């Protein structure tokens, strides 16, 4: 029986308690297990999942579950591996800290049946913080892949060649819980497989590069598909304590800003001018007087974002 959905769960050195929660939520899905498959992509973990004697990692409850080793480190490599190993016409990407609501997969099937023009969808990604963050941290929800756009579904028409940096839909799916049609990801796979720059856009070990989700969305928009936000798709995003620390957020904001400039440039959207690499440090020092990163942690994170934009501009073609 052909599965309706392939769940692709990519992980690298997963935190055990988080990973157990992710698997437990998948086990409780209301969509019968006969109708979906589970591909766990172990992306170069120091201790391979298959070698771990942990009952929480037991996948025997699922008749179509596999663990596949992807030795090439990087989220994009892991996703491509999962795509090539999977079979269903619908794909759902789940990160190793995403706890899906029980009806998530069933809702994905229903929405794609009702909206044949949609290529990719997602919904609410609400946090469960390990430690309560300072209030200013919440201004970085988007870079932490936390999303809540209300109770009304949102869809966008094809943007194609008219898309600009400012018209990119804010509610476009991010990787956490992103569901999309297989044929679209096949197009992305064909474009990216031999493109070193695009392969490097995804998170890689401790590097927080994070342009791969935008790359997927821009690819499908260029192909004439729409994207959508549906509040009935709900997941809990487990946020570890280190992810709300200023140093981590500064690194994340730098990487996200740099990746954003890069990925837009790849897709021919270039609102920024290319700058010489040798000027980056000077520009970063100059803009420090505007942000005054010594004033507060928030200012420091903002300044690192500006620094990332300059770094991205230097990488434009």
C-alpha positions in Angstrom: 0.0 0.0 0.0 1.4 3.3 -1.1 1.7 5.6 2.0 0.0 9.0 1.8 2.8 10.8 3.7 6.5 10.4 4.3 7.6 11.9 7.5 11.3 12.8 7.3 12.8 13.3 10.7 16.4 14.6 10.4 18.6 14.7 13.4 22.2 15.3 14.4 23.3 14.3 17.9 19.7 14.6 19.2 18.9 15.5 22.8 17.5 12.2 24.1 14.5 13.6 26.1 13.5 15.9 23.2 13.9 13.1 20.6 11.8 10.7 22.7 9.0 13.4 22.9 9.1 13.8 19.1 8.8 10.1 18.5 6.0 9.7 21.1 4.0 12.4 19.4 4.4 10.6 16.1 3.3 7.4 17.7 0.1 9.1 18.8 -0.9 10.4 15.3 -4.5 9.8 14.5 -3.6 9.0 10.9 -3.3 5.2 10.8 0.4 4.1 10.7 -0.4 2.1 7.6 -1.0 5.4 5.7 2.3 7.0 6.4 6.0 6.1 6.6 8.7 7.3 8.9 12.3 8.0 7.6 14.7 9.0 10.4 17.8 10.4 8.9 20.7 10.2 11.3 22.9 13.0 10.1 26.5 12.1 11.1 25.7 11.8 14.8 28.7 11.1 17.0 26.9 8.0 18.4 24.7 6.5 15.6 21.1 6.1 16.6 21.1 2.5 15.5 23.8 1.7 18.0 21.9 3.2 21.0 20.3 0.8 23.3 17.4 3.0 24.3 13.8 1.7 24.4 12.6 5.3 23.6 14.2 4.9 20.2 12.3 1.7 19.4 10.5 2.1 16.2 8.9 -1.3 16.1 5.5 0.2 16.6 5.6 1.5 13.1 5.5 -1.0 10.1 7.1 1.5 7.7 9.9 3.1 9.8 13.6 3.1 8.9 16.7 4.7 10.2 19.1 5.8 7.6 22.7 7.1 8.1 23.6 10.2 6.1 27.4 10.7 6.6 27.5 14.1 4.9 26.9 16.6 7.7 24.3 19.2 6.9 20.5 19.6 7.1 20.1 19.9 3.3 22.1 16.7 2.8 19.9 15.0 5.3 16.6 16.2 3.7 17.7 15.1 0.3 18.7 11.7 1.7 15.2 11.4 3.2 13.5 12.5 0.0 15.4 9.9 -2.0 14.5 7.1 0.5 10.8 8.0 0.8 7.9 7.1 -1.4 4.7 9.1 -0.6 3.4 12.0 -2.6 3.3 14.2 0.5 6.3 15.0 2.6 6.4 16.4 6.1 9.7 17.6 7.6 10.0 17.2 11.3 12.9 18.5 13.3 14.2 16.6 16.3 12.6 19.2 18.7 9.2 19.4 17.0 6.3 17.7 18.9 3.4 17.4 16.5 -0.2 17.6 17.6 -2.0 14.3 17.3 -4.0 15.2 14.2 -1.1 16.9 12.4 -0.7 14.3 9.7 -4.4 13.8 9.2 -4.8 17.6 8.8 -2.0 17.7 6.2 -3.8 15.1 4.0 -7.1 17.0 4.3 -5.7 20.4 3.5 -3.8 19.3 0.4 -7.0 17.6 -0.8 -9.0 20.8 -0.3 -6.3 23.1 -1.8 -4.8 21.5 -4.9 -3.0 24.8 -5.8 -0.9 24.7 -2.7 2.7 23.4 -2.9 3.7 23.8 0.8 1.9 24.4 4.0 2.6 24.7 7.7 0.9 26.1 10.8 1.5 27.2 14.3 4.9 26.5 15.9 4.5 27.4 19.5 7.4 27.3 22.1 7.9 25.2 25.1 10.9 27.0 26.7 13.2 25.1 29.0 13.8 28.3 30.8 11.6 31.4 30.6 13.4 33.9 28.3 13.7 37.6 28.8 10.9 39.5 27.1 13.1 41.0 24.4 14.0 37.4 23.2 10.5 37.0 21.8 11.3 39.6 19.1 13.4 36.9 17.6 10.6 34.3 17.3 11.0 34.1 13.6 14.7 33.1 13.7 13.8 30.5 16.3 11.2 29.1 13.9 8.3 30.1 16.3 5.2 31.1 14.4 1.6 32.1 15.2 -0.3 34.1 12.6 -3.7 33.8 14.1 -6.8 31.7 13.6 -7.5 32.4 9.9 -5.9 30.4 7.1 -3.6 32.4 4.9 -2.6 31.6 1.3 -0.7 33.5 -1.2 -0.9 33.6 -5.0 2.1 32.9 -7.1 4.6 35.6 -6.9 7.0 34.4 -9.6 9.2 37.0 -11.2 7.4 39.8 -9.3 8.6 38.5 -5.9 10.7 40.9 -3.9 12.5 40.8 -0.6 9.7 42.7 1.0 6.8 40.7 -0.6 8.1 37.3 0.5 5.1 36.0 2.5 5.8 36.2 6.2 3.7 33.2 6.8 5.6 31.0 4.3 6.4 27.7 5.9 9.6 27.2 7.8 11.2 23.8 8.1 9.5 23.0 11.4 6.6 20.9 10.3 6.7 22.0 6.7 4.5 19.8 4.5 4.9 19.8 0.7 4.2 17.9 -2.4 6.8 15.4 -3.6 6.9 16.7 -7.1 8.0 20.1 -5.8 10.7 18.8 -3.7 11.9 16.7 -6.7 12.4 20.0 -8.6 14.3 21.4 -5.6 16.3 18.2 -5.4 17.3 18.5 -9.1 18.4 22.1 -8.7 20.3 21.7 -5.5 22.0 18.3 -5.7 25.0 19.6 -7.6 25.0 23.2 -6.3 27.6 23.6 -3.5 26.3 27.0 -2.4 22.7 25.9 -2.0 23.7 22.6 -0.4 25.5 24.7 2.2 22.5 26.9 3.1 21.2 24.4 5.6 22.2 24.1 9.3 25.5 22.2 9.5 26.6 20.9 12.9 27.4 24.0 15.1 27.1 26.4 12.1 23.7 28.1 12.3 23.2 28.8 8.6 19.5 28.8 7.9 18.6 29.7 4.4 17.5 26.2 3.2 13.8 26.7 4.1 13.6 30.0 2.1 15.4 28.3 -0.8 12.7 25.6 -0.9 9.8 28.1 -0.8 11.4 30.4 -3.4 11.9 27.4 -5.7 8.2 26.3 -5.5 7.0 29.9 -5.9 9.0 30.3 -9.0 7.4 27.1 -10.3 4.0 28.7 -10.0 2.7 27.1 -6.7 1.2 28.8 -3.7 2.0 28.4 0.0 -0.3 28.5 3.0 -0.6 28.8 6.7 -3.3 26.8 8.5 -3.8 27.2 12.2 -5.2 23.7 12.6 -1.6 22.5 12.0 -0.1 22.8 15.4 3.3 21.7 16.8 5.2 22.4 20.0 8.7 23.6 19.4 11.0 22.6 22.3 13.4 25.4 22.9 16.5 24.3 25.0 17.9 26.8 27.4 21.0 27.6 25.4 18.9 28.8 22.5 17.6 31.8 24.4 21.0 33.0 25.5 22.3 36.2 23.9 25.5 34.6 22.4 23.5 31.9 20.7 20.9 34.4 19.4 23.7 36.7 18.1 25.2 33.8 16.1 21.8 32.8 14.9 20.8 36.3 13.8 24.1 36.8 12.0 23.7 33.5 10.1 20.1 34.1 9.3 20.8 37.6 8.0 23.7 36.4 5.9 21.7 33.5 4.5 18.7 35.7 3.7 20.8 37.9 1.5 22.5 34.9 -0.1 19.3 33.0 -0.9 17.5 36.0 -2.4 20.6 36.6 -4.6 20.5 33.0 -5.8 16.9 33.5 -6.9 17.6 36.7 -8.7 16.2 39.0 -6.0 18.9 41.4 -5.1 17.8 44.5 -3.2 21.3 44.9 -1.8 24.4 45.8 -3.7 27.4 43.5 -3.8 30.2 44.8 -1.6 33.9 44.0 -1.5 34.8 41.5 1.1 37.6 43.7 2.4 35.0 46.4 3.4 32.9 44.0 5.6 34.9 44.6 8.8 34.9 48.3 8.3 31.2 48.4 7.7 30.5 46.2 10.7 32.6 48.6 12.9 30.8 51.7 11.5 27.3 50.3 12.0 28.3 49.5 15.6 27.9 53.2 16.4 24.3 53.0 15.3 23.4 49.8 17.3 25.8 50.4 20.2 26.1 46.7 21.0 27.8 47.5 24.3 24.5 48.9 25.6 22.6 45.7 26.0 22.3 42.1 24.9 19.4 43.0 22.7 21.5 45.7 20.9 24.3 43.2 20.5 22.0 40.6 18.8 20.7 43.4 16.6 24.2 44.5 15.6 25.2 40.9 14.7 22.2 40.7 12.4 23.5 43.8 10.6 26.9 42.3 10.4 25.4 39.2 8.8 23.8 41.3 6.2 27.1 42.8 5.2 28.7 39.4 5.1 25.9 38.2 2.8 26.4 41.2 0.5 30.0 40.3 0.1 29.0 36.8 -1.1 26.6 38.0 -3.8 27.5 37.1 -7.4 
